[in-house]
């Protein structure tokens, strides 16, 4: 009987479908199937789409300063990022919700979901990848060995920092619908 070497094993010649070792390969993992919840709201695109997390901090690099995230109530925005965009494998997102920056007021609600799809506000598979933003540290992202209670991500994939600030008016006390908060990204060890 003729044998053909395939992958790490030897297969019989009658099994030619596996002659090139395809049985040993895992199926290719394509892009995430995106079924965003956000079409309930319009995209806030004053800055223009598509946006990246780098654009939010521009002209400064991510991690060098606080930067404003501003949008209208009843809308959402998504900022694409990869591991290379962040200053370390393990980072902490911090927020300043009282000093929000110019031309905006603080939002009553600030909700962030990290996911592979822009505008996807469904509950993520990892609870630590979603957070209501408060003053100070609100989200931890890790691209290394998994850490408990941290949003553990694959360094080979792209993700979105999805943001929603609630229904209009996003600041009920001041009856304003242009709301913001500022974020910083700090390396952790």
C-alpha positions as CSV (number, residue, x, y, z in Angstrom):
1,X,0.0,0.0,0.0
2,X,1.3,3.4,-1.0
3,X,1.6,5.9,1.9
4,X,1.6,9.7,1.7
5,X,3.1,11.9,4.4
6,X,0.7,14.6,5.4
7,X,1.3,17.1,8.2
8,X,2.6,15.1,11.1
9,X,1.1,11.7,10.3
10,X,1.1,9.1,7.5
11,X,-2.2,8.6,5.5
12,X,-3.1,5.8,3.2
13,X,-3.1,6.6,-0.5
14,X,-6.8,5.7,-0.7
15,X,-7.4,8.8,1.5
16,X,-6.2,11.3,-1.0
17,X,-8.5,14.1,0.2
18,X,-6.0,14.4,3.1
19,X,-2.8,14.1,1.1
20,X,-1.8,17.7,1.8
21,X,-2.6,17.7,5.5
22,X,-5.8,19.7,5.3
23,X,-7.3,17.6,8.0
24,X,-4.8,19.1,10.4
25,X,-5.6,22.7,9.7
26,X,-8.1,24.7,11.8
27,X,-10.7,26.6,9.8
28,X,-9.6,30.1,9.0
29,X,-11.1,32.6,11.4
30,X,-12.6,35.4,9.3
31,X,-13.8,38.8,10.5
32,X,-16.4,38.9,13.3
33,X,-20.0,38.8,12.2
34,X,-21.2,42.2,13.0
35,X,-24.8,42.7,14.0
36,X,-24.7,46.0,15.9
37,X,-27.3,47.2,18.2
38,X,-26.4,50.8,17.5
39,X,-28.6,51.3,14.4
40,X,-31.2,52.2,17.0
41,X,-29.2,55.4,17.1
42,X,-27.5,57.4,14.3
43,X,-23.7,57.5,14.1
44,X,-22.2,60.7,15.4
45,X,-19.8,61.8,12.7
46,X,-18.8,65.4,13.3
47,X,-15.2,64.3,13.1
48,X,-15.9,62.2,10.0
49,X,-15.8,58.4,9.6
50,X,-14.0,56.1,9.9
51,X,-12.5,57.1,13.2
52,X,-9.6,55.5,15.0
53,X,-8.5,55.8,18.6
54,X,-5.3,57.5,17.3
55,X,-7.5,60.2,15.7
56,X,-9.1,61.0,19.1
57,X,-5.6,61.7,20.5
58,X,-4.1,63.3,17.4
59,X,-1.7,65.0,17.1
60,X,-0.4,63.5,20.3
61,X,0.3,59.7,20.6
62,X,-2.1,57.6,22.7
63,X,-1.0,57.7,26.3
64,X,0.6,61.1,26.3
65,X,-2.4,63.3,27.4
66,X,-6.1,63.4,28.1
67,X,-8.3,63.6,25.0
68,X,-11.9,64.6,24.6
69,X,-14.6,62.1,23.5
70,X,-17.6,64.3,22.5
71,X,-20.9,63.3,20.9
72,X,-24.6,64.0,21.1
73,X,-27.1,62.2,23.1
74,X,-28.9,59.4,21.2
75,X,-25.9,58.8,19.0
76,X,-22.8,56.6,19.1
77,X,-19.2,56.6,17.9
78,X,-16.7,53.8,17.3
79,X,-12.9,54.3,17.4
80,X,-10.8,51.5,15.8
81,X,-7.6,50.4,17.5
82,X,-5.1,47.5,17.5
83,X,-2.4,46.5,19.9
84,X,0.2,48.6,18.1
85,X,-1.9,51.8,18.8
86,X,-1.6,51.4,22.5
87,X,1.4,52.2,24.7
88,X,1.7,48.7,26.3
89,X,0.2,45.2,26.3
90,X,-1.7,46.0,29.5
91,X,-3.3,49.5,29.7
92,X,-5.8,51.3,31.9
93,X,-8.3,53.8,30.5
94,X,-9.0,56.7,32.9
95,X,-11.7,59.3,32.6
96,X,-12.2,62.9,33.6
97,X,-15.9,63.3,33.8
98,X,-16.0,66.6,35.6
99,X,-13.6,68.7,33.5
100,X,-14.8,67.5,30.1
101,X,-13.2,70.0,27.8
102,X,-14.5,72.8,25.6
103,X,-17.9,73.1,23.9
104,X,-19.6,70.3,25.8
105,X,-21.0,69.3,29.2
106,X,-20.6,66.1,31.1
107,X,-22.9,63.3,30.0
108,X,-25.3,61.7,32.5
109,X,-24.5,58.3,31.2
110,X,-21.3,57.2,29.4
111,X,-21.2,53.6,28.2
112,X,-18.2,51.9,26.5
113,X,-18.0,48.5,24.9
114,X,-14.8,47.0,23.4
115,X,-15.6,44.7,20.5
116,X,-14.7,43.6,17.0
117,X,-17.7,45.4,15.5
118,X,-18.3,49.1,15.2
119,X,-21.5,50.1,17.0
120,X,-22.0,46.8,18.8
121,X,-23.4,47.5,22.2
122,X,-24.6,44.0,23.0
123,X,-23.2,42.5,26.1
124,X,-19.6,41.4,25.2
125,X,-18.5,37.8,25.8
126,X,-16.1,39.2,28.5
127,X,-18.0,41.4,31.0
128,X,-14.8,43.3,31.6
129,X,-14.9,44.6,28.0
130,X,-17.9,46.9,28.8
131,X,-18.1,49.7,31.4
132,X,-20.1,52.6,32.5
133,X,-17.5,55.4,32.6
134,X,-16.9,57.0,35.9
135,X,-14.3,59.3,37.3
136,X,-10.8,57.7,37.2
137,X,-10.0,54.2,36.0
138,X,-12.9,52.5,34.2
139,X,-11.5,49.9,31.8
140,X,-8.4,47.6,31.6
141,X,-7.3,46.1,28.3
142,X,-4.7,43.3,28.1
143,X,-3.0,41.8,25.0
144,X,-0.8,39.4,27.0
145,X,-1.6,36.2,29.0
146,X,-5.2,36.4,30.3
147,X,-5.8,38.3,33.5
148,X,-9.0,37.9,35.6
149,X,-11.5,40.8,35.5
150,X,-9.7,42.4,32.6
151,X,-10.7,42.8,28.9
152,X,-8.3,40.3,27.4
153,X,-7.8,40.8,23.6
154,X,-6.0,39.1,20.8
155,X,-3.0,41.2,19.6
156,X,-3.5,40.0,16.0
157,X,-7.1,41.5,15.7
158,X,-8.5,45.0,15.4
159,X,-11.1,46.2,17.9
160,X,-13.5,49.2,18.4
161,X,-13.9,51.4,21.4
162,X,-17.7,51.9,21.1
163,X,-19.2,54.9,23.0
164,X,-22.7,55.9,23.7
165,X,-23.8,58.8,26.0
166,X,-27.5,58.0,26.4
167,X,-30.7,59.4,25.2
168,X,-31.2,63.2,24.4
169,X,-30.6,65.4,26.3
170,X,-27.4,63.7,27.4
171,X,-27.2,66.1,30.3
172,X,-30.7,66.5,31.8
173,X,-29.7,69.0,34.4
174,X,-28.3,71.5,31.9
175,X,-30.7,70.3,29.2
176,X,-27.8,70.0,26.8
177,X,-27.3,67.5,24.0
178,X,-23.6,67.9,23.3
179,X,-21.8,65.8,25.9
180,X,-18.3,64.7,26.5
181,X,-15.8,63.1,28.8
182,X,-12.0,63.0,28.6
183,X,-9.9,59.8,28.5
184,X,-6.3,58.9,29.2
185,X,-4.6,55.6,28.4
186,X,-1.9,54.6,30.9
187,X,0.4,51.6,30.7
188,X,0.0,49.1,33.6
189,X,2.4,46.5,34.8
